[in-house]
Amino acid sequence: IFANDYQLWMKYEADGVQRLNKVVRGIFYRHIPFSKQVRDKVAKTPAFAEIHNRFINIRNRKYTEIENRYKKYLNALGSLPDPLRENLEFFRV
């Protein structure tokens, strides 16, 4: 079932064509998000608007949490080590 739903997710939902139910769409959007360009495109459709807003809020909260946690790892120049910086950039929306 997962493979079929994932195929529908990548093939149709990325183009804004609804083939999945609301529950599956929410789970996939949260755990298997599209690229930023696709997310911005589908966020304009009513089926994705609420899910997208929730996704943005969760990502911003996580970004702030990680940013505060990483402050103690800043070097003298005020920059983070590369692995930490890349992880922090992943959560930037």
Secondary structure as GFF3:
##gff-version 3
##sequence-region A 1 93
A	DSSP	alpha_helix	2	11	.	.	.	ID=ss1
A	DSSP	three_ten_helix	13	15	.	.	.	ID=ss2
A	DSSP	alpha_helix	22	31	.	.	.	ID=ss3
A	DSSP	alpha_helix	36	42	.	.	.	ID=ss4
A	DSSP	alpha_helix	46	70	.	.	.	ID=ss5
A	DSSP	three_ten_helix	71	73	.	.	.	ID=ss6
A	DSSP	alpha_helix	82	90	.	.	.	ID=ss7
###
